[in-house]
């Protein structure tokens, strides 16, 4: 009699106990796991920072407590994965140090979703690189509007929540065709097609695939994004349908201040004392001051020469080449593409010189030297050949996306107005009031 009852009790106790432990176990497991982890975390320090305006790479690394010697090593580890010369304001840095203040992990992200990470293998002492990318997707979106009195394209797009850099891109592209100050009028219509890279509901980055402007005075203009196969190619830009580039490409100064120490033309050479043609201008600059690319282009020379010292040449889209001599440091290699105003090196006194300065030279597309101070714009020729064929292909895709989005807008409209449409349709056989544009 007692036996089965005891068994029952035993079973129910076991069930209860297991039930109880099911509920309780996770907590105690977490607790026991957390304790040693916390102990490790307590002695590790993590420093985070962002690249600030005017900061170089070394200064940015210093802001997360990475000193120069360590920084050099890191740059070496990451040089194949990251183009440090393209460091942007707002890029995120994170450094983790162990209990001896030794750097054990470094991560670098240019946006929300991509991180470059190097981790010290504390047993072997070697650094291991990994790339972490969260899953994102590209989503097209159109924005259309009409200028009201007092509004501008710029103010309209900002009011609609577009990021400043995207607004600038749209305006700069259209500026090649539209003189907004003279010819923008109330009632002018604009359209922008964006491709937005999304992480959850956040926009990580945007591309302006298409933009158009239609105005009484300004006329009708369309611009399409061409994306070159070669990464960072300066051909990646906006074009008209017949291949004309829409790039405002004024020349920038190669130094932050322009002070000409010696002009272009015949002069007595400061070292040899002989009369010689000076094929460029000498610009005053402190040793170590940043030297910028005067315009976007491809690096065609990066070498040392006993006269020119450390020398860089950049070939631009119109076939002209800019030259930078006597550099202390060269920061770009032959074959790489540079943006306009990208840092390419620093002022120095290498080669045959009397002191630190930048010799800045310019060759026309035909190979003749010219006074760089007379060069104002890089002419942007039409896309030709294979590239033009690819542009036409990309334009077809963009037009397809625009049509798809227009259809989905119409469907939305029809669904929203289904009742009205049915009622009206029974009265009239004419469908012309539907918003087919
Ligand atoms: Zn010179």
Boltz pocket constraint, residues with backbone or C-beta under 6 A from the ligand:
constraints:
  - pocket:
      binder: B
      contacts: [[A, 278], [A, 280], [A, 281], [A, 282], [A, 358], [A, 359], [A, 360]]
      max_distance: 6.0
